Amino acid sequence: MIRKSFILKIFDAANMQRWNDKIRPVELRELDKQAHKMIIAWVLGKIEEENNSIGFDWIEIIEGGIFELLQRIIVTDLKPPLFNRIKADNDKYKELNKWVYKEIEPVISPLGNNFCSKFKTYFSEMDESLNRTILGAAHLYASRWEFNVIQQANPNGYQIQDIRRELQAQQEKYYLKNLASIQRLELYSDLKNLVDLCGQLRFQVRWSHLHRVPRTSVLGHMLITAILTYLFSLEINACKKRLINNYFTALFHDMPEILTRDITDPVKKSGIEDLIAQYETEEMDERIYPLIPSTWHSDMKLFTCEPFLNIITKEDKREVITSDKITESFNEDKYEPRDGELVKSADHLAAFVEAYLVLENGIRSKEFEEAKFSLKEKYTGRTIGGVKLGEVYEDFD
């Protein structure tokens, strides 16, 4: 079961500043970097999936992303050059990860022995699988994206040339692996534009009209929602396709906000909700779908068009049902289930914790008090699809 300590640990990444020894025109945070990385991993993964690449596995990519985020939160004080030197030495890297597990174990142990075992195995096995390579390439691409922002403000800054050469050297190593996905992302401007557009969600701050600490972006919020949704799905023994659909729906659920900005619930519910939805659909059709292959459109629509609906597929037609019904009768890959209710629950839980942290950090705010109270009241005693949401909220009392 997800506990308060785990959720707060994930939120620590929202406080972790990146490139903090360089002039930065905008704040660059670890949570946003990891979210951007997972979107890039989806792009690379779709290409490898279409190529029927041997060893490709969405679950390994999703869980590897969660494990690497947790590792990064623990080793926050190690600058990348030092961390990479340690990683290059297998013995030292294993020792580092033993320490990481010791630090993180109290936080992840409530998630179950299987999750803990997978975490340890992930960092004890040093083989470079296809899925690790995809995550590594996505990590590098997201770092390069940040560096392109940084070097605009530091064109002749200390170590800028050295960093550029190091990133170029790492990029060339991935070229040598001859992965179609990495080569295609570099060659096709449409996919690069999609990645750049998603990166801009770093700059859209949630609750932007209110002062709060920590500040989370729309992009970072999407990753937190995805992680919570995935762990909820594991808790109810969701089938593989359901796990994948739930995670990526949560990861992309706010993607239309690239085009509309972060619109608060009071505005959405002021009588113009249908107009906003229509505008988002038109903008997605005009600006997002042309950037991706037509064979990806179905997935993107599933992830971004009414992401809070519960859906199964029967005889090539999508049906809307309850999460409880999916758990009871349709928890099989052949039905391609997706729990919109769980995604919405994770979205609300992330918003609740944002409000909780503002108040815990000593900022008095009527708006956050009301948000915290209303969300907790909404989920008190509730169970959705087998997930006891009420108990998660009680943990914050």
N, C-alpha and C positions, 0 to 999 in steps of 0.2 A: 504493500500500500504506500502511496505517496505521502510523505510527511512534511511538516512545516520546514524542518531543517534542510531537506533536499531542495525545496523550492527556493528558500532564501539563499542557498549556496549557488544555485543557477543565477539568481539575480546579482550575485557578487560580480559577475562578468560585466554588468552594466556600469560598474564603478571602475573597471580596469581600463586605464588610458593606454592607448597604443602610440608609438612614435613620440613619447613624451619628452624626448631630448631634442626634438626638432620643432621648428616653427610650423604650426598647423593652422591653416585657414579655417578649419572646422574641427570639432572634437571627433576623434576616432577611438571607438571603444571596442573591447574584445567581443562583447555580445554581438555587436553588429557585424564584425568581421566573420564570426562563426556562422551567423545567419546567411551572409552573402556567400560564404564558402559552400553551404549546403544547397543553395539555389544553383550555384555553378556545378556542384556535384550532380544535381538532377539533370542539367543540360548534358554533361558528359555521359551520365548513365543512360539517358535516352538513346544516345548514339550507339553506345556499346550494346544496349538491349536490342536495338534494331539490327545490329550486325551479328546477333546471336553469339557474342563473344564468350568463350569458354571460361567458366568460373564467375561470371557476373552474377551479383546477388544484391537486390535492393535492401534486404534486411541487414546485411553486413555493412552497407554504406550508411544506413540510418543509425545503427547502433555504434559503428565506428565513430561517426560524427559526435554522438553523445559522449562516448568515452573520451575522445580527444578534447572536447570542451571541458569536461571535468578535470582532466589532467592539466590543462592549461590554467584553470582557476587555481589549482594547488601550486603550480610552479610559476606563479605570476611574477616573482621577483627575478627570475632568470631571463636576461635579455636574449633575443633570438640567436646571436652569434655564439654565446656560451651554450645555450640549449642545444644547438646544432652540433657543437663539438662533442658534447656528452652523448648525443644520439648516435654519433659516428663510432663510438666505442661501445660495443655490445655489453661488455661487463659493467661499465659505468652506467649505461642506460638502464640495465636491469636493476641495479642498485637504486637508482633514482626512482624507478617505478615501484619498487618495494616500499619505499618511503611514501610515495604518492598514495598507494593503496592503504597504508596504515593511517594516513591522514583522512582519506575519504571514506573509509569503511564504516565509521559510525553513521555517516550521512546516507549511504546507499544500502546498508544492510536491511532496512525495512522493505526495500523493493524485492527482497527474496534472494535465496542462495543462487539461483540460476543467473540472475543479473550480476551478482558479485563475482561468480565464477567466470562469466564471459568477460567481465572487466579485466580480471587478472590475466586471463588467457590472451586477451587482445594485446597486452603490452609485454607478455612473456614470449610470444611467438614473433620472430624477427623476419619471417618470410614476407617478401613483397608481393602480395597477391594483387590481382587486377583491381579489387575493390579498394585496397589500401592505396594503390597507385592513383586511382580516381580521386580519392580524398586528398592525397598529397598534391596532385595537380590543381585541384580546386583551391586548396590552401594557398598555394603559390600564386595562382591567378588573383585571388582576393588581396594578397599582400602587394602584388604589383599594381593593382587598381589603387590601393591606398598610396603607394609610393608615387604614382603619377599625380596624385593630389598634393603630396608633400613637396615634391621637387619643384612645383610651380612657385611655392613660397620660399624655397631654398635652392635656387638654381646653381649657386656656387658655394653652397654650405659645406661644412666639414663632413666628410665621409660620403657625401652624396654620390660622387663618382664611384667610390668603392661599393656602395650598396647597389648601384645600377649594374655594375659588373657581376656582382654576386647573384643578383636576381636573374641576369641573363644566363649565367653559367648553370643555375638550377633549371631554368627553362629548357636549355639545350639537352640536359639529361633526360627530360621527359620526351623530347623529340626522338631521342635514341631508342626509346621504348616502343616506338612505332605504333602507338595507340591511335586509332582512327579518330576518336573523340577529341583528343588534344590537338591534333593537326587540323581537324575541321573547325574547332572553335577559333583557332588562330586565323584560318583562311576565310571564314565566312563572316562578313561584316554584320549581317542581320543578327546572328547569335551573339556577337560581341556587343551589339547595340542593346539586345535584351538584357545581358548581364550588366551593362552600364546603367540601364534604366532601373533595374532592380536595386543597384547600388545606391541610387539616389534616394531610396526610402530610408537610408541612414540619416538623411538631413531633415526628415519629417518627424518632428518630436511629438509624442503623444501628450495630450492634455496641454498643448502648447500655450494656452492662454493662462495657465496657472503655474505658480512657482512650485517646484518639487525636487526632491533628492531621493534616489538617483533619477536622472532623466532617461527615459527609454524612448528609442525611436520606434517607428512603425516596423522597421525591419527586425529589430531585436525582439519586439513583442511577438512577431510571427514565429520566430524560432522557439521562444518560450512556450507559446501555444502548441507548437508542433511536438515538443518534447513531452509536455504534459499529456497531450492527446495520445501519443504513442505508449506512454507508461500506463495510462488508463486502459488502453486496448490490450496490452499485455496482461493486465490484471484480470480481464474477463476472457482470457485465452482466445483472443480473436484469431481467425485464420490469417494466413500470410497476406492474401490480397487485401483483406480488411485492414491489417496493420499498415500496409503501404499506402492505401487510399486515404486512411485517416491521417497519417503523418503528413503527406504532401498536400492534402486539402488544408490542413492547419498551417503548413509552411507558406502556402500561397493565398490564404483566404482574404488577406487585405491587399493583395496585389493591385486591384483597381484603384487603390488610393494613390498609386503613382500618378494617376490621371486626374484625381478629384481632390487630393489632399485628405488629411485625417478629419472626417466629419463626425462630430460628437453625437451621441444618441438623442439628446434633446432636439437637435436640428433635424436629424433623420426622421424623428417621429412628430415633426411639426406640421405634417400634412403634405410634405414634398418627397416622402420616401419613394414613391413610385417614379417620380421624375428623376431622382438621383439614380435609382436602379437602371432606368432607361438610358440615362447619360453614360453610366459606367459600361453598359453593354455596347453602346455605340462606339465609345472610345476604345474598348478592348478590341472590337472588330476592326477598327481603323488603324490602331497603333501597336497592338500586341500580336495578334494572330499573324499579320504579315511577316513578323520576325522569326516565326518558328515553322518547321515543316508541317504540312497539312495533316500528316499522320499523328501529330502531337495535339491537334486541336481538341480532340475528344477528351483527353486527359486534362488539358488546361481548362476546358469548360466545366469538367467535373470539380476541379479544385477551386474555381473562382466564381462560378455562377450558382447562386444559392447554396453556399457551402455548408449551411446549417441544417439542410434537409438530410434525412436518412434515406439512403437509396440502395436498391438491389437491382440486378439485371436478370430478367427472365425472357427467354426467347427474343433476345436482342432488343428488348424494351426495358427502360428504366422505370421502376416503381418506387413510390414513396411509402415507407412504412415506419414503425417505431424501432428504436434501438433494442427494446426488449424483444420484439418479434424477430429481429435479426439474430440476436443471441439464441433464441429458442429454436428457430427453424431454418435460418439462412446463413449460418456461420460457416460457409464453404467458399473456396476460391471461385467455383463455377458461377456463383451469384454476384461476384465482384462487389461485395457490400461496402458501404461507407456510412459511418455514424456521424451525421451532421450534429446531432444533439451532443455528442461527446466533444466535438470541435468547439461548439458554442460554450459548453461547460468549461472547457480549458481556457477559452478566450475570456470568459467572465472571471475565472479564478486568477488569471494573470492580471486583469484589471483590479480585482480585489487586493491582490498583493501589492500592486503599485500604490493604491490608496493607503494600505496598511503601512508601507514603508515610509510614505510621506509623514504620516502621523507619528510613527515611531521615531523619526528623525527630528521631531520637535517643531514641525511646521503646522500651525493651526489653520485649518481650512474647512469652511462649511461644506464646500463641494465634495471634498474627499471624505469627510465624516459621513455625508449622506450616501456617497457611493459605497463606502465600506459597509454601512448598515444595511442598505437595500440589497446588495449582493449576498451578504450573509443570510439575511432573512429569506431571500429567494431560494436558497439551497439548503436551508435547515431541514434535516430529516429526509432529504431527497436521495433517491437511488435511480440512476439512469443507466440502462443497459447492463446492470449488474455492478456498476461503480457507485460506491457509497460516498457521494459528494458531500453530504452533511458532515460526515466524520472528518473530512479534510478541513472544512471550515472550522469545526470545533477545535482542531489542533492549534488554531491561531488565537484562541481565547486566553 
